[in-house]
Amino acid sequence: MVTMSDETMTNPRAERVKQVRALAQRSVRRRAGAFLVEGPQSVREAVAEVPARVRELYVGPDAGARYADVVDAARGAGVRVRAGTAEVLDAMSPDAQQLVAVVEAVVPTRADVLARGPRLVAVLAQVRDPGNAGTVVRAADAAGADGVVLTGASVDLHNPKVVRSTAGSLFHLPVATGGELADVVADLRAAGLAVLAADGRGEHDLDGLLDVAGRAPAGVPDLAAPTAWVFGNEAWGMSDEDRALADAVVRVPIRGRAESLNLATAAAVCLFASARAQR
């Protein structure tokens, strides 16, 4: 447990506090080679999965008592733990529940994803909303996917809202960034994955594909086979050019009166459909 005797930081306007808070900015993250991890769930997973990359952990008085297991694990892993008042932690991040870690930014490559011999991969093509991107990473983790790839036009992986939205899944599977969609697709196809684009205008119905998974006829995607799902931009979907890169385009059937599905929701449905078929 952290106590207020642990060289407590008391000044919310101190230079160190400003430096931590500034990691919310992309340019600062690039210069520092680090990013913020906020909140008990994400910090717990960072400490458990990549302790050598956790540079410092900042803990407020309430969090020190409530999340003593996280603090003890961090100290046991050799992480520097600094105590601060509630005002100091709120100045660093008002969304962190008084638990903030500064973590070294190490981004996996597509080669890291392919090295796993993947059977299920999510690809985000020009996905700009940080909440959606983080939620897709979390859904991919939950579905047992082997990795996620964000193309170069997508949101910054270490945007604080992306990191928070992954709820720690960012540290469970490789999430690669960068590159044009055409190059990403070529690499995944060369690794033996079928490439399916998720789009409301798709010629194939997801439920129909589940019905024939494992015994799909020629010309019909087999969800039981290794698959990379491509998800497009929230506002304008996928361009005709990007759709043409896929082996097939699949739509999620909408049974009710909803006009469409949120990108992250549609991604979760597709990923779990593949996970079920691959069982």
ZIJOFEN-V486104 format. One line per field, one symbol per residue. phi: phi as a letter, one per 20 degrees, with the letter a starting at -180 (. if undefined). Layout:
phi = ???
This chain:
phi = .edfeelfecdfdfffffffgfffefffgffembbeccnffffgffffecgfeefbcdcefffgefdgffffffffenffdcebffffffffafdelmccddcfecdfdgfffffelfdbcddddledffffgfffgfffffenferccdffeeffgeggfffffflnfgedbfcecnneggffffffffenefddeebfeffdegfffffdgnbffgndgdffegcdeddeffedmdfgffgffefbdcdefdeedffadggfffffffffffgffff
